[in-house]
Structure formats: C-alpha cells, structure tokens
C-alpha cells in the first residue's frame, strides 16, 4: 500500500510543501492529498489590494499541481482525530472521513478579535479572500466617499491603510494603533513611513486601544469615539480551534507545539508549518505568524517528512529573518533590515526601489509553487524500511 500523506491547507506553506513532497518522493510509493477550502491558491499578501478594488490574477490549484500526482480535494476541514489518524471534511459531495499515515497541518490563520465586542458583527478584515471581497463591496457601496478606520499598527494595518488611501482617494482613512506607528523601524524608515501617511492624508491615532466596534463608529478604551463607515480590523492573527480539539499538543493560542523539525511533540506522525506551527526561531524567540515564516517552516517540515520516510539525514533550515518588507501603495515601500535579534538596523531601502523588491517577492510566490525544487536537489527518494524509525512499516 502507498504511504498516505495528507496536507491540510494550500496557502503559502501548504501548496509549496505539497509540490516539494511530490517531487522528492516516488509517486508509486506515496499518495499525496491536499485539502483546501478553495479551488485557488490565494495570495494572502495581496488581499489588501483586492479589498481596495484591484483585480488579481487567479491561480487554480489544479493547474499548479498538474503533472505532480497530487490529489486536490476542495473541502473544509471540520475536525482532526490525531489518535485515529483521521480527518473529517465537508465538500460538495458532503461529509467524509479520511485516513492518513502522515499529516502536514498548514491551515493558516485569520484575524484575531481579541474578544473585543462588535468586531465579529461590524468589522472587516483582509486575512482571507471572502473577507477582503466583503470589504470591497462595502467600499463600493460608499461610492468612493466615507470614512474607513483601520485598527492595528502592524504590517497588515499599514499596508491596508496606504493601499486604500491610494486606490480610493475619496476615502478619509484613519488608523488607530495601541502603540507608536512604525515604532519598531529604524529612524530613517520611520520618517519615510510617516511622510507616506502625510502624503496620503491618513489620520493616525497612536496609543489608542479600541475597546468596542459599532456599525457607525468605534470606541477607544479612554472613551474617544472614532466615526467610521467601515472598520478594518488588522490587530493580529489567530488560529481556528481545530488543532486544539484534535488531541494534538498546542500552545495557549492554539498553535501546534513542534520540535525543531516541525514535528508535533505529541504525535510525531503530524507535522505543522506556517502560522499553525509554534516554532522557535534561531534566536530563541517564537516564530511569528507571517508569510515569511511559511517558507521556513514548510521547507523544514518537508525535509523532516522525506528524511523520516527514507532514512536520510534531515538538514536544518534557517529560521532567521533578514528584514521586513512593507508596501506603501503600488509605487512606494520600505525594506527594513534587522539584526540577529531582529532589531531594526539603521539602514533601510525606501521608496520605489523597495516597492520593486516587494513586487518581486510577491510575484515569486506563485512561481515557486510551479517550481518548488528551484535551487534544491530534484532527485526523488524511495520510501524505505528503516530500523528504529516510526515509519519502518512502510517498505518500498
């Protein structure tokens, strides 16, 4: 029987990992199934552009996986039973219970509400394609006018605010952040950021924590009322509780506890990558939820799966960052270099040059899915019986 590998989620981590697995293992020995709620690969890093009204190219997963032998199942994951090695999904054909031998968990994340009243009922976010399209429809209904409040001070909030202000100049864009806008940036980069906000005429409320969201306004913790026709919630990310209910060991925030190889510490036949993996970086800090983390963790998880199935040594993938990319509309940006402790360095690439770098990175996402072995060995390895390994029952 073929060894059944199941990948849950086909975002940056899952789609890349699935393609790489298909090219590293013999298809007559493994069966790779990818379960994803949508038939397309969603470029999450571009969803603020989609919300702003821009048209994005669609990337069908069936096309991306063509010729790889990967089976694509368009369905929503309802539950995982790590003890029984089963996944329950619901798709067009109804609900089904699937079995696996190896599971790669890459379901990603969504916007974190932090328990703030009214967010679920009244706010919009850009952490998923349906939600970004919902915001887009709301902005269309405003007819190019109105006030938009962006809540948050991280990269997503900054990119959403500047993209909306540039693409829809009739909007009055306001941003509220609990800290200092761009306070983590180097001095030159922060000055550039503030000048961009001034150029777009974006009003900034620093040290302002939003405590409640209503249909027509938000209320800060100090009682300040912030009028808005659309609130965009960009105050961090959270994961769905599927993993926590599966029997897997998880952190308090629901992310799966993994070792350095991205294996679950409680169920070594389960691996996690992307936002779902509670991995520790090379500097000893938790790996943040980000698209950059997806590449690190997916590469490491694939190396571990291939090594555990074939008996080969598992190399360590670097989990360190070199910098942060921030889009400030279509023709402006910042690339802030960081040191080993991920503190911002004094130098940063700014302006059109930084925007071109960010555009190249965005374009590389779909390209890498079609060429997952670029810069890596392309030889396929046989699944073997390896004494002492947990997959020793799988023999070629």
C-alpha positions in Angstrom: 0.0 0.0 0.0 1.1 3.6 -0.7 2.0 5.8 2.2 -0.8 8.3 2.6 0.4 11.9 3.1 -2.3 14.5 3.7 -1.7 18.2 3.6 -4.4 20.4 5.2 -4.4 23.8 3.6 -2.9 25.2 0.4 -1.7 28.6 1.3 2.0 29.6 1.0 3.1 26.8 3.3 0.8 24.0 2.3 0.9 24.4 -1.5 4.6 24.8 -1.6 5.2 21.8 0.7 2.9 19.6 -1.3 4.6 20.3 -4.5 8.0 19.8 -3.0 6.9 16.4 -1.4 5.6 15.3 -4.8 9.0 16.0 -6.4 11.1 14.5 -3.6 9.2 11.1 -3.2 8.2 8.5 -5.7 4.5 8.7 -6.6 4.2 4.9 -6.8 5.1 4.7 -3.1 3.2 7.7 -1.7 -0.2 9.2 -2.2 -0.4 13.0 -1.5 -3.8 14.6 -0.9 -4.2 18.3 -0.4 -7.4 19.5 1.3 -8.3 23.2 0.8 -11.5 25.1 1.2 -11.0 27.0 -2.1 -10.0 25.7 -5.6 -7.5 28.6 -6.0 -4.2 29.5 -4.4 -4.9 32.7 -2.6 -2.1 35.3 -2.5 -2.8 36.5 1.0 -0.1 39.2 0.8 -2.1 40.9 -1.9 -5.5 40.8 -0.3 -5.4 44.4 0.8 -5.1 45.2 -3.0 -8.1 43.0 -3.7 -10.1 44.9 -1.0 -9.0 48.2 -2.4 -10.6 47.3 -5.8 -7.7 45.9 -7.8 -8.1 42.7 -9.9 -5.7 39.9 -9.0 -4.7 37.0 -11.2 -6.3 33.7 -10.1 -4.1 30.7 -9.7 -6.0 27.4 -9.8 -4.5 24.7 -7.6 -5.4 22.0 -10.1 -3.3 23.9 -12.6 -0.4 24.4 -10.1 -0.4 20.7 -9.2 -0.8 19.4 -12.8 1.6 16.6 -13.5 2.7 16.1 -9.9 0.3 13.3 -9.0 -1.2 15.4 -6.1 -4.8 14.8 -5.4 -6.7 18.0 -4.7 -9.8 17.9 -2.5 -11.8 21.1 -2.3 -13.4 20.8 1.1 -13.4 22.4 4.5 -11.7 20.6 7.4 -14.2 20.0 10.2 -12.1 18.0 12.7 -8.9 16.0 13.1 -8.5 12.9 15.2 -4.8 12.6 15.8 -5.2 9.4 17.7 -7.1 7.6 15.0 -5.2 9.4 12.2 -8.4 10.7 10.5 -9.6 14.0 9.2 -13.3 14.9 8.7 -14.0 17.2 5.8 -17.1 18.7 4.2 -17.2 19.4 0.5 -19.6 19.4 -2.5 -20.2 15.7 -2.1 -21.0 16.0 1.6 -19.0 15.0 4.7 -16.3 12.4 4.6 -13.8 10.9 7.0 -10.3 10.4 5.5 -7.4 8.4 6.8 -3.7 9.3 6.7 -0.3 8.0 7.6 1.4 11.3 7.7 -0.3 14.7 8.2 1.1 18.1 7.4 -1.1 20.8 9.1 -0.9 24.1 7.3 -4.4 25.6 7.7 -3.1 29.1 8.4 -4.7 31.8 10.5 -7.4 34.5 10.4 -7.9 37.9 12.0 -7.7 37.9 15.8 -10.7 39.6 17.5 -9.1 39.6 21.0 -12.6 39.4 22.5 -13.4 43.0 21.5 -17.2 43.5 21.4 -18.6 44.2 18.0 -15.6 43.1 15.9 -17.3 39.9 14.6 -20.6 41.7 13.8 -19.3 45.0 12.4 -15.7 44.9 11.4 -14.0 43.8 8.1 -10.6 42.2 7.7 -8.2 41.2 4.9 -6.9 37.9 6.2 -8.9 35.8 3.7 -10.3 36.2 0.2 -14.0 36.2 1.2 -13.5 38.8 3.9 -11.4 41.0 1.5 -14.2 40.8 -1.1 -16.8 41.7 1.6 -14.8 44.8 2.5 -14.5 45.7 -1.2 -18.3 45.5 -1.7 -18.8 47.8 1.3 -16.3 50.3 -0.1 -18.1 50.2 -3.5 -21.4 50.9 -1.7 -19.9 54.0 -0.2 -19.4 55.4 -3.7 -15.8 56.5 -3.3 -16.5 58.5 -0.2 -16.9 57.9 3.5 -14.5 57.2 6.4 -12.5 54.0 6.9 -10.9 53.2 10.2 -8.0 50.7 10.2 -7.3 49.2 13.6 -3.8 47.9 14.2 -0.2 49.1 13.8 1.5 46.0 12.2 2.4 45.4 8.6 -1.1 44.4 7.6 -2.6 47.5 9.0 0.0 49.8 7.4 -0.4 48.2 4.0 -4.2 48.2 4.2 -4.4 51.9 5.2 -2.0 53.1 2.5 -3.5 50.8 -0.2 -7.0 52.1 0.5 -5.9 55.7 0.6 -4.1 55.4 -2.7 -6.6 53.3 -4.6 -9.7 55.2 -3.3 -8.6 58.8 -2.9 -12.1 60.0 -2.0 -12.0 58.0 1.3 -11.0 59.5 4.6 -8.6 56.9 6.1 -7.9 56.8 9.8 -5.6 54.4 11.6 -5.7 53.6 15.3 -2.9 51.7 17.0 -2.2 50.8 20.6 1.5 51.8 20.2 3.6 54.1 18.2 3.1 53.8 14.4 6.2 52.1 13.0 8.0 52.3 16.3 10.0 49.2 15.6 11.5 50.7 12.5 14.9 52.3 12.2 14.8 56.2 12.3 15.1 56.7 8.5 12.5 54.1 7.7 10.0 55.5 10.3 10.5 59.0 8.9 9.7 57.6 5.4 6.6 55.8 6.8 5.3 59.0 8.5 5.9 61.0 5.3 3.9 58.5 3.3 1.0 58.7 5.8 1.1 62.5 5.5 1.1 62.3 1.7 -2.0 60.1 1.7 -3.6 62.3 4.3 -4.1 59.4 6.7 -5.1 60.4 10.2 -3.2 58.5 12.9 -4.3 57.9 16.5 -1.3 56.5 18.4 -1.5 54.9 21.8 -5.2 54.3 21.2 -6.7 50.9 22.1 -10.1 50.2 20.5 -12.4 48.6 23.1 -15.7 48.3 21.1 -16.8 48.4 17.5 -20.3 49.6 16.4 -21.8 49.9 12.9 -21.0 53.6 12.6 -18.1 54.1 15.0 -15.5 52.6 17.3 -14.9 53.5 20.9 -11.4 53.6 22.3 -10.6 52.5 25.8 -10.5 56.1 27.0 -13.9 56.8 25.6 -12.9 58.5 22.5 -15.4 57.9 19.6 -13.9 57.3 16.2 -16.5 57.7 13.4 -16.3 55.2 10.6 -18.3 53.8 7.7 -16.1 50.7 7.6 -13.8 49.4 10.3 -10.9 47.2 9.0 -9.6 45.0 11.8 -5.9 44.3 11.5 -4.9 43.8 15.1 -3.1 40.5 14.7 -3.9 36.9 13.8 -5.5 33.9 15.5 -5.9 30.2 14.6 -9.0 28.1 14.3 -9.5 25.7 17.3 -9.5 22.5 15.1 -5.9 21.6 16.2 -6.7 22.1 19.9 -9.7 19.8 19.7 -7.7 17.1 17.8 -5.7 15.8 20.7 -2.5 17.5 19.5 -0.4 19.4 22.0 -0.9 23.1 21.4 0.1 26.4 22.9 -2.4 28.6 24.7 -3.1 30.4 21.4 -3.9 27.1 19.6 -0.7 26.8 17.6 0.7 23.3 17.4 3.7 22.6 19.5 6.5 21.3 17.3 10.2 20.4 17.6 13.0 21.9 15.5 12.0 19.7 12.6 8.3 20.9 12.7 7.1 17.5 14.1 4.3 17.6 16.6 5.8 17.0 20.1 2.8 14.8 21.0 2.1 13.0 17.7 5.3 12.5 15.6 3.3 11.4 12.5 1.9 15.0 12.4 3.9 18.0 11.2 2.9 21.7 11.1 4.1 24.6 9.0 3.1 28.2 8.5 1.0 30.1 11.1 -0.1 26.9 12.8 3.4 25.9 13.9 4.6 27.1 17.3 8.2 27.0 16.2 11.2 28.6 17.9 13.5 30.8 15.8 17.2 30.6 15.7 17.4 33.5 18.2 15.3 31.6 20.7 12.1 33.6 20.1 8.7 32.2 18.9 8.4 32.4 15.1 5.7 35.0 14.3 2.6 34.4 12.1 3.7 35.7 8.7 4.1 34.7 5.1 7.9 34.6 5.5 7.5 32.0 8.3 5.6 29.8 5.8 8.6 29.3 3.6 11.0 28.5 6.5 8.7 26.0 8.2 7.4 24.4 5.1 10.9 23.7 3.8 11.9 22.2 7.2 8.7 20.1 7.5 9.3 18.6 4.0 12.9 17.8 4.9 11.7 16.0 8.0 9.0 14.1 6.3 11.3 13.0 3.5 14.0 12.1 6.0 11.7 10.1 8.3 10.3 8.2 5.3 13.6 7.4 3.6 16.1 7.2 6.4 18.1 10.1 5.2 19.6 12.8 7.4 17.3 15.8 8.0 19.0 19.1 7.4 18.1 22.1 9.5 16.5 25.1 7.6 17.4 28.5 8.9 14.6 30.2 10.8 16.1 33.7 10.9 14.7 36.8 9.3 16.8 39.4 7.4 14.2 42.1 7.2 10.6 43.3 6.9 9.0 44.4 3.6 6.2 46.9 3.8 4.2 48.1 0.8 3.0 51.8 0.9 0.7 51.6 -2.1 1.9 50.4 -5.5 5.0 52.6 -6.0 6.4 53.1 -2.5 7.7 50.8 0.2 10.2 50.0 2.9 12.6 47.1 3.3 13.9 47.3 6.9 17.0 45.2 7.6 17.2 43.5 11.0 20.0 42.0 13.1 20.2 38.5 14.6 18.0 39.6 17.5 15.6 41.0 14.9 16.1 44.6 16.0 15.9 47.1 13.1 19.2 48.3 11.7 19.8 51.9 10.9 19.7 51.3 7.1 16.6 50.6 5.1 15.7 50.5 1.4 13.0 53.0 0.8 10.8 54.4 -2.0 10.4 52.9 -5.5 13.3 50.6 -5.1 11.7 48.9 -2.0 8.4 48.7 -3.9 10.1 46.9 -6.7 11.7 44.4 -4.3 8.3 43.8 -2.6 6.7 43.3 -6.0 9.4 40.7 -7.0 8.7 38.8 -3.8 5.0 38.8 -4.4 5.5 37.5 -7.9 7.8 34.8 -6.7 5.1 33.2 -4.6 3.0 31.6 -7.4 6.2 31.0 -9.4 7.7 29.0 -6.6 4.7 26.8 -6.4 5.2 25.8 -10.0 9.0 25.3 -9.4 9.2 24.1 -5.8 12.6 22.4 -6.3 14.3 25.6 -7.6 17.7 25.7 -6.1 17.2 22.3 -4.4 18.0 18.7 -5.3 15.4 17.3 -7.7 16.1 13.6 -7.2 13.2 11.5 -5.9 13.9 9.3 -3.0 12.4 5.9 -2.2 10.4 5.2 0.9 12.3 2.5 2.7 12.1 0.3 5.7 14.4 2.0 8.3 15.1 0.2 11.6 14.2 2.3 14.6 12.1 4.8 12.7 8.4 5.2 13.3 7.6 4.7 9.6 9.5 1.4 9.4 6.3 -0.4 8.4 6.3 1.4 5.1 8.6 -0.6 2.8 9.4 0.1 -0.9 
